[in-house]
Amino acid sequence: MAATDTRHVIQSLIANFVIALAKGVAALFTGSGAMLAETLHSLADCSNQLLLLFGIKRSLRPPSETHPLGYGRAIYFWSFLVAVLLFSAGGVFSVYEGVHKLQHPEGISKAWLGLSILGFSLVVEGLATLSNIRELNRRRGTIAFFRFLRQTKDSGLVVVFGENFAAVVGLSFALCAFSAAAVTGDGRYDAAGSLAIGLVLIGVAIFLAVEVKSLLLGERADPAIEAAVRELAKAAPEIEEVFSLLTLQQGPGEVLLAMKIRLRPDLRAGELCEAINRFEAGVKSGRPDVRWCFIEPDVRK
């Protein structure tokens, strides 16, 4: 199966771990609430990427007696859990920290250290995000970028991009808030930065949760697969009509196909079976992502 490419997940995990350590040191020495929010954000991202790697591994298990269609949807469950954690551990806590700092504003110290680490983090996260964008552009072809994000069945790639995008926006807010607090000496700017970071994380988490929920519940596969199968059916001399065609996405690169067809009435039982087998082989050859193919011959009543 064409599972999620783990290179992007591992790349983001390493980057976020290094950044989390740097932000943690800065938060400790500067007393910045926005920096603390960003530290927790990066730590949450590390946990999320570990969960994604675990989910990818679980989704690769072969079919079993209890799961005859395999475990491909496992990646969708773990991706949904990542969205929940991004909302709670990242977004809600950052909002709480911002509200707390607004009520009890504190000045920041060693501004040079905080600004240096924020700048370094922004560069690293920006490079990771650009890498995600290049991969998304490679896969989407002529489809609009945002539309592809809504349509793609690779939840792992979308979640990693969402996390990195949120990190870039959050770091930009943190850099502005930290700079304003350092220049004015007013800790409320820093608190506002923490609030803004929290709202960004919550927004991205809700978007990811909505998209992954659809896949988790059972979403139709790419319509291009259905179109390709219908074209193959038209080219098959034994098939006279396609009555119904259903697809279901079972995981990244794993599609279930079920269809009813009308075959030529002069075919004998053995010829009918051979025609169906040839058609199934043609479907799987043309569309390797169709892992399960169930074809039922029928007549219109």
Summary of the structure (lengths in Angstrom):
residues: 301
radius of gyration: 24.9
end to end distance: 38.0
largest distance: 88.3
contacts: 1061
relative contact order: 0.14
helix: 70%
strand: 10%
